[in-house]
Amino acid sequence: MQRTKTERSESKRSWQLLQEAQIKWETLGISNDFLFGKVMQNPELCIELLQRILPDLRIDHIEYPELQKEINCDIDARSVRLDVYVKDDKEAVYDIEIQVSDTKEIPKRSRYYQSMIDLQLIDRGQHYKKLNRSYIIFICLFDLYGKGRHVYTFENICREDTGISMGDEAIKIFLNAKGVLKDVSRELQAFLDYIAGQKTTDSYVEKLEIALKGAKRNRRWRHEYMTLLMRDQENMEKGREEGREEGREQGILGMISALRDLSIPDNMILQKLQEKFFLSKEESQNYLRM
């Protein structure tokens, strides 16, 4: 059965997206959220990273709860796909996210992630005391707050007396790979330099690089990445197409309104719509009724 022109066009575009995904896969680094999440599936690497970020903590082991991949608490709620979600031996939970560009909504996104995780931590009827200590950690390739720091840590404290902590055990940390101050350990500095694409001699960074190369050789992960990338690109293209269609419709309705304000008869408006927007007579009449 011969394929239609539209089907051939869609098939060609899918092939182009696949080729683009294959090329992109070969050039990815540790700052890619997908690969970062795969590398952090190694518990030793994940623990060492957490210890560099939070040197005062002592973590013996971590677990990977099932909700690591996606949280969707309600059919109407926006789902959350976490890069790395783990729980340590003291029941504290950690969400680690890689952020390449400043989307201007990261602080509020961290708030949303916190709320979604909290909903997963206790069942209905359970006491709020069962809520675990939690850390939402964003590793950014830019300075979110513009102060040159490598680390910005936030906890809820009393505005009138900053010595009083709220005690909700919810901590948010934003790391900045482009920091300029000498405000972190040499070990954490080495990791942030690596995230930023700089060459550095550090034993942990060397282990990350080996793990990264191994992840890129994993055919299953490669296929998973390409599937996700193609789906995301197709969704973006669909969104752009819907946006263009919506813009066209607004243009048509705007023209109708303007011509009617000038008391132009509907039969002349119909003719102009068909000429300008290449509409059929029936389509033009439908827009007039709208």
C-alpha positions, 0 to 999 in steps of 0.5 A: 500500500502506497504511503501518502505524502504526509506519511512520507514527510513524517517518516522522513522527519522521524529519521532526521530526528533519530540521526540528530539524537545519535549525533547528540548522544556522542557529544554529551557530557556529565552536565546532561541530566539524563547521563548524570542520572545514569552515572549517579545510579552507582551508589559509591559515586552518588555518596561521594558527591553528596559528601562533597556537597554536605561534608558534615554528613556521614552517609553509610549507604543509600537506597533508590526508591521507586519514585526516582523516575517520576512523581505524579500524585494526581491526574491534574497535577504536573508530573515531576521526573527527577534526575537523582532521588535517593534516601540514606541510612538515616532516612534523609532524602536527596533530590539532585538536579542538573540545570544547564540554563537559567529558566527563571523559575528554578527557585519555585521549581524547587518548591514544587519538587519539595511538595511532591516529594513530601506527598510521597513520604507520608501516607494519609492519616500518618503524623507529620513527624514522619516527614523525612529531612530532605535536601533539594540540590540543584547543580547549575552551570550559571550563577542563579543569584549573581553573587559569585558564590559556589553554594547557596544554601536555604533553610526556613528561619525567623526573619525577626531573629535569624538564630531561630530555625523553623525546624521543618528540616527542608533544605534547598541547595543551589550549586554554581559551577561558575562561582569565583569566590574561594568558598568551597573545598578543593574537592567540591571545586574540582567537581564543579569545574568538571561539570563546567567542562574544565579539565581537572586532576581529581580522583573522583572526577576520574571515576566520573569520567570512566562511568560516563564513558561506560554509560555512553556505551550502554545500548539500552540507555542510548535507546532510552535517551533517543526515545525521550529526545525524539518524543520531546522534540516531536512535542515541541514541534507539535506545540509550535505548529499549534501556536502557529495555527492559533496565531493564524486563527487570531489573525483571521478573527482580528481581521473580521472584527476590524472590517466589521468596525468599518461596516464592511458587508459580510459578503465582502469580508467572506471574499477577503478571507478567502483571498488572504487566508486561502480559505474555502467559502464554508471555512470563511462562514464558520469564522464569521459565525465565531 
